Amino acid sequence: MQKEDKIKHNLSTVVKGKKVLIDGNIIPASIHIRDGIIVKISGYEDVPPNTKVIDAENLVVMPGLVDTHVHVNEPGRTEWEGFLTATRAAAAGGVTTIVDMPLNSSPVTTSLEALNEKIKVLPNQCYVDVGLLGGVVPGNSNEITSMIEKGGVVGFKSFMVFSGIDEFPAVEEGDIRAAMEIIRNLKSEGRDVVLMFHAEVGGPIIEAHKDVQNLKPNNYSTFLASRPDTAETEAIEIVIRLAKEYNVHVHIVHLSSAHALDMIKKAKADGVQITVETTFHYLHLVAENVPDGNTLFKCCPPIRAAENREKLWQGLRENVIDMIVSDHSPCTVALKKLEDGNFLNSWGGIASLQLGLSLMWTEAKPRGFTLQDLSKWMCENTSRLVHLQDRKGAIKVGRDADLIIWDPEFQWLVDQSKLEFKNRYSPYHKDTLFGKVHKTILRGQVVFELGAEDGANVFVGEPKGRRVVPTQTESDALFTNPRLPPIERLNLLDTLLFKRAINLLFETAPPLFDKLYGSRPYQSYEHLIFIGRQIIENLSREDLIEVINAHPRIGLNPTAAEKISTLSFREQGLHNENTNDSEVERVYQQLRVLNEAYEQKFGHKFVEFVNGRPKALIVPVLEQRLKNDNHLSELKTGLDEMMKIASDRLKKLLPLP
């Protein structure tokens, strides 16, 4: 009862409805939210007193969509799009998390330095949460590890054909191998990283362009012939072959050609770690209906025939295709060259971020698919692709309270003038669609709602979106700005992720970690530290020594210390020290000698809550501690210092409210 009362007392919001999608079922339910996290799911009428309530009544409550293929183009090409307008469009369409591609921003995101430039423009611009991808291009494989460990990207993207911009060149097989080698090494360390491919190769396209030179460039059939299915199938064959060799996770973006489905199906059956997405436009539009000269319909790969579209839907039915995304790829209307209507020299890309839920429900329902299918394709599987499945993609305890309230039966007409992305031109203009989002809720806060009287788009308050980093990176000691997951989420993490998170506090050895893992669930991190103290009090001396020896040595070379833990690096003040200074080097030498003497005398490491003090001030502390002849007392002192470190770290590492 005590734990239940704590949850009720601290609740901020309850979202309730008679049609809530939970664990594959649509049921009456109430979703209890504290600090943006789902902490309880119960019956429709279970609402504590004095709690803010959002009642969806008979509208559908679903997880917020996770769109893992969005080109925001900021910094650099902000006349095409930007985070403010893109995330407004996302919120209006029920998308609560987008993943931004490494192009067409400028600079492209192919280095840690360029990634940091993009990170700088995010604050106060995002109405929904944003994950960032890194890019793989020829010669940048040395950037992959740092973009993961320090930069927190959610994966990588590469092109096997000209991308459309010179600064993001296509990769050859040697470049792919170099990247996969590093990603395989990361996987061996417990970091599963996805490598995404724009899977077309240039050879068939070059040959096809020779064949269409004398055809009318304004005819859509000319453009379709210039991007043959073989460009996709040959590229996907290469990706499958290399994925099988390196045993890494590969992902095919925007699959358009159904000719590739059989080889993908076989690869999955053979155990290749391959996932596949297709997009709104390939599932809604067909080549037969594309008007000649209307380059708003141009994208690469191209929109193909109606028969191909039906095979893509069948691929989804058979789980050969795993997910549906927007591939929101906007540009200025000038780049579409509508006045010329030339498909061959206009920019390829379709902007659709705001429309996906309605587009897909309009197409899915007549084919016998369900809301559960949409959630699987557009929430669960997309969040899993980029390792956000512990916080996004489903209505579960411990996940972010990212929700949409919508009416699947509402019929409406697309008016491009009312779209929220920057360049409001759309091939979907005047299409009749089903399904309208009424509210979008990000971490328990309404960020978008339809106007009650006029149905206008209303954005609530200032932008509340944040950058999201996978727990496997964000709660790791090597990350630049590590954070602990909310306690409700920590309780549900698997062994590896739980250990990474706990290491932020304790740098745990097995005797402590195993018992902490077995003592879940915890009511709070303070509760966890309290249990940690109790565990330590009951460990054998041998186990206690193993626990204390898990801490890095004070006085490590700064480079070595940073590779072990950015936390210890900062706590020891190493970021402020000039190791080329002779006095600093003298102190380090003293510490090396004293540490060796201490470890030889006591059989375990010297642990002290440094708290940023200069190393010169730690020398006399270590000298004094060396004088202690009571080994058990000294061990207890070190463990007490370890708990001080944990308590201090907790203040810095708690998740943002």
KEVO-973841 format. One record per residue (C-alpha): z, x, y; residue in one letter. Coordinates in pm, whole numbers, plus 50000, padded with zeros to 5 digits. Last residue first. Layout:
<romars>
ZXYa/...
</romars>
This chain:
<romars>
484905114751632p/483565150151574l/484605164251241p/487755185751227l/486975222751234l/488755236251539k/492155219451494k/491945224951117l/491445261951172r/494935264951318d/496505247451021s/494575269150775a/495475301450957i/499135291550960k/498845284550586m/497535319950529m/500385334250736e/502845316450507d/501005331350208l/501325366350355g/505015361550424t/505585348550069k/503915379549924l/506095401350143e/509235383750024s/508165388249662l/507525425149717h/510865432049884n/510445467750007d/509235457950353n/508235489150546k/504525481250504l/505085449450707r/506085470751006q/502945492250985e/500805461150948l/502335445951258v/501985479351443p/498215480151363v/497615443651451i/497945449951825l/495175476251819a/492995451051640k/492865429751953p/494395394951908r/491935366851837g/494325344951637n/495345373351403v/497225351251156f/498115379550919e/497165386050558v/497565420550394f/495835420550059k/497525422749719h/499095447949484g/502105454249706f/502125492349744k/498455500049673q/497315470549882e/499485481550174y/498345517850155a/494685507150143e/495235483450434n/496965511050635l/494085535650585v/491415510150672r/493455497550967l/493795532351111q/490055538251073q/489375505651253y/491685516551533v/489815549651569r/486475531051572e/487705509551859v/488785540652049e/485405557351987s/483495527452123d/480375522351910n/482125493451736t/482065473652058n/484355444152000e/484085409352145n/482415392351846h/485025408851622l/487845388451773g/489565385251435q/489345347551454e/485665350351545r/484635370351236f/487085351351019s/485285319151112l/481805334151081t/482715341950721s/481525367050463i/478365379950631k/480225380850963e/482885403650811a/480315428750684a/478695431851025t/482095434051195p/483285462550965n/486405449150800l/489665454050987g/491565424750838i/490505422050474r/488805389850375p/491055363550216h/490595356149844a/493305382049771n/495965357149876i/495015332649604v/494695358749328e/498125372249425i/499545337149407l/498055332549060d/499825363448928e/503065353049095r/502845319348921s/501975288549124l/504495261349208n/505045268149577e/501315272849622i/500625237549493i/503165222549731q/501655240950027r/498185228649933g/499525193049907i/500695195650268f/497335210650367i/495565180850206l/497855155750379h/497105172150713e/493435168950619y/493915131650585s/494535104950320q/493495127550037y/491815116349717p/491955140249538r/494555161749358s/492155176349100g/490115194049365y/493285208649517l/494445220049173k/491165237549098d/491035252949445f/494495268749437l/494275286849103p/490505291949154p/490715312749476a/490415294949809t/489125307050141e/491885284050273f/490545262550555l/486795268350560l/487005274950189n/487905238350147i/484425228450268a/482595252450039r/484785242249744k/484115205349801f/480375212549820l/480405230549485l/482695205949305t/480875174449413d/481915156749731l/483625122749718l/487045131349865n/485345152250133l/483485121150251r/486645101250317e/488195132350476i/485385134750729p/483335166350664p/484735199250794l/482755216951060r/480995250451085p/479425262951409n/477375293851319t/477215286150948f/478425313450711l/481755296750631a/480015266150491d/480715230250590s/477575227150802e/475325243050538t/476005224050214q/477055194850436t/473485191550558p/473085194850938v/472735165151170v/471965167851542r/473625140151730r/472765105551858g/474925086552104k/472425081452390p/474185063552678e/475115027052658g/473354999952457v/469585000052444f/468134965052487v/464634956552365n/463564922252493a/464014891152278g/464144869252588d/467434851052544e/469654871652316a/468024904852404g/467394923552083l/469864950952007e/470024988752006f/472775015252002v/475564994551847v/478355018151746q/479695021951392g/478125055651320r/474805043551459l/474255005951454i/470824990651508t/470794953851592k/468254925551574h/465474943351383v/462464921151316k/460654913950991g/457134901450927f/454014914551098l/450934900951271t/448744929151402d/447884926151772k/448134964051830h/448594981751496y/446075009151585p/448485018151863s/448525030052222y/451845032652400r/452075069852467n/455795076552515k/457375057852227f/459125025052308e/456504999252218l/456284968852444k/452794976252582s/451584979752223q/452144942852155d/452594937251782v/452684900151696l/455724884751531w/456964866951222q/460694866251146f/461404863150775e/462954897550721p/465554891650995d/467474923251074w/470884939451105i/470644976851069i/473405000550970l/474535036551009d/478265036750933a/478175072950820d/478965075950451r/482455080350305g/482595045850147v/479065034150071k/476275015850253i/473365038650172a/470945063750326g/473175087650518k/476385107650476r/476435122650125d/472675117750097q/471935141650383l/470395168150162h/466905166750318v/465155148750031l/468315128849952r/468145111150288s/464515102050222t/465315089149875n/468135066349987e/466805052150312c/463045045050324m/461995043849959w/465245031449804k/465975007650090s/462464993350074l/462824988049698d/466154970149746q/464484947650002l/462194937149721t/458664943349594f/456504915449456g/453194926049608r/453444899149877p/456824914149983k/455664950250012a/452904947350273e/454754928050544t/457954945950445w/456224979350499m/454844971450840l/458074955350959s/460254984650853l/457745010050983g/457084996951332l/459115018451569q/457995052251433l/454305042851430s/452335068951623a/449155078651436i/447665113651426g/444355131551445g/443155144751780w/439505137751864s/436635160851763n/435315145351442l/436235109151511f/434065106951821n/434815074452002g/433615089552328d/435715067852562e/438525068252309l/438915105752338k/442165105652134k/443295135952331l/443185115152650a/445575089952493v/448235116852491t/449535126152149c/451675110051882p/452265119751519s/454825096651359h/454385106950996d/456045073350938s/457815077650606v/457715061450261i/459425076149955m/459275086749593d/455625084449488i/455375087749110v/458165062249091n/455975037748891e/456075010749159r/455485036749429l/452405049449249g/451265013449213q/451435010249591w/449345041849615l/446855026849369k/446544996349591e/445725018349890r/443015036549693n/441315003349617e/441474994449986a/439645026350082a/441115056950256r/443005063950577i/442395100850641p/444385132150560p/444655137650850c/444805108951098c/442275089051297k/442945051951350f/443445055451727l/439925069851712t/438335035751749n/434635044751749g/433785025551435d/436454999651365p/438705007451065v/438634977250833n/436864992450532e/439005023750562a/442205005150484v/445465001850678l/448874991450548h/449905015850273l/448065046350408y/449245038450760h/452895034250670f/453085067650496t/453245084650158t/455905107450026e/456125129249718v/458835148249536t/458435178049305i/461025196649098q/458725203048800v/460315189548483g/457155184848277d/457335147148327a/457395153248702k/454315175348675a/452565148948465k/453145121948726k/451975145449001i/448785153248807m/448145116048754d/448845106649116l/446475131749279a/443415109049277h/445465083649473a/444625103149786s/446735097650098s/449895117450031l/451725121450362h/453935151150271v/454085167049927i/457525181049852h/458525212149663v/461935219749515h/462065253949352v/461505265348993n/459465296149090y/456675292848831e/456695254848812k/456695252449191a/453785276849202l/451605256148967r/452595223249131i/451765236249480v/448405249849367i/447425217049198e/448535198549511i/446095218649722a/443185211849488e/444005174649481t/444255171749857e/440985188549953a/439395171549653t/440015137549809d/437395145350073p/438085150050447r/434575150150607s/433535118950415a/436265098950587l/435105112050925f/431555100550863t/432685066850725s/434595061251049y/431295060951236n/431535076751579n/430495110851445p/427075096751341k/425765117351051l/423715149151086n/426655173051049q/428155152450766v/427205175150473d/428235207450643k/431595191650725h/432065184150355a/431715220850266e/434345231150520i/436645203050403i/436275213050037p/437295248750119g/440115241750365g/442945231650141v/444955199750189e/448595195750101a/450645194650419h/453455209950220f/457215207050222m/459625233550091l/463025218550006v/466145240149996v/468785238449721d/471585261449831r/473875269849537g/473485307649546e/470715306549283s/468955281249508k/468995306249793l/467295331649568n/464645306049472r/464115298549842i/463555335449909i/460995338649631e/459425305749734m/458745318750085a/457015350449962a/455055330449706r/453855306049970i/452675334650190d/450795350149899g/449165316649820e/447775313550172e/449585296750459v/447935278650748a/448555288751108p/451125272551342f/450415289251677e/446735280151658d/447245242651677i/445415216651467g/447275225051148s/444435244050982f/444875239650607v/447685247650362m/450265237550621f/453975245250587s/457255226750623k/460825238350565f/464195222250495g/467235206250661v/467585233550923v/471145245850981g/470385274951213g/472855300551084k/472535297150707e/469195278850687i/467265294050979m/468825327550887s/467555325450530t/464005315450623i/463355340250905e/462235369250681n/459535346150541s/457815347150880n/454635366250799g/452165337850743p/453725304450842v/456745285350711v/458235260950961g/461825250051005g/462895213850995l/465395197151227l/467655167251167g/468205141251438v/470695112751477d/469735082551683v/469625074752057y/468965111352131c/468675126452477q/472215135452582n/472095168952399p/468855177452215l/467115202452446v/469185232652345k/468535227051972i/464825232352033k/465365266452190e/467755274951906n/464985267951657l/462665291151848a/465185319651817e/465845311951451l/462125315051384s/459225292251287t/460015262051501t/456825260351709v/457395271752066p/456115248252181s/456605216251984s/453765204251767n/455255214251519l/458445222351327p/458745185651220m/461655164951343d/463785146151091v/464825111751212i/468075093351149t/469095057951250t/465715041151206v/466015003651263g/462735000551452g/464254997851799a/466435027851718a/463405048551619a/461475039151931a/464455049452143r/464645081351935t/461035090052013a/461385082152383t/464425104252441l/463425131352195f/460045137052351g/456405126952303e/452865137652392w/453565147152757e/456545165552611t/454325191952457r/456675221252511g/460155213852386p/459775188252236e/456845177252018n/458695148051850v/456625148951530h/458455127351275v/458515129950896h/461965124950741t/462535089250854d/465995077850745v/466405040150783l/469805025850869g/471475010550566p/470924973250533m/472494941250670v/470254910750632v/470684881250868l/472664851450740n/475884858550936e/475434892851096a/479014891951222d/480074921951430i/483864922551443v/486184943151661k/489604943551496t/492794927451625n/493524911251289p/492114926350969p/488824911750839v/488434902650472d/486334870950494e/483084886950372y/484764904950085g/485374942350081s/483884976250164i/486245003450290k/486235035950487v/482695035950626i/482675064050883i/482075061651259g/485675069651350d/486855040851129r/484545014350987i/485194985550748h/482064969350605i/482514932650518s/480604916650234a/478504887250118p/476054900849859i/472604916249826i/472774939549528n/471344974349475g/474604992449537d/475244973449861i/472664954050062l/474584929050276v/473434892750293k/476404871050397k/477404895050671g/480214916150805k/480474946651030v/484094956051090v/484984979351375t/487655003651496s/490015005051199l/493105026551243n/495725001451137h/493704988350847k/493145022550693i/496795032550732k/497904999750572d/495725006650268e/497215041650227k/500765028150242q/500005000050000m/
</romars>
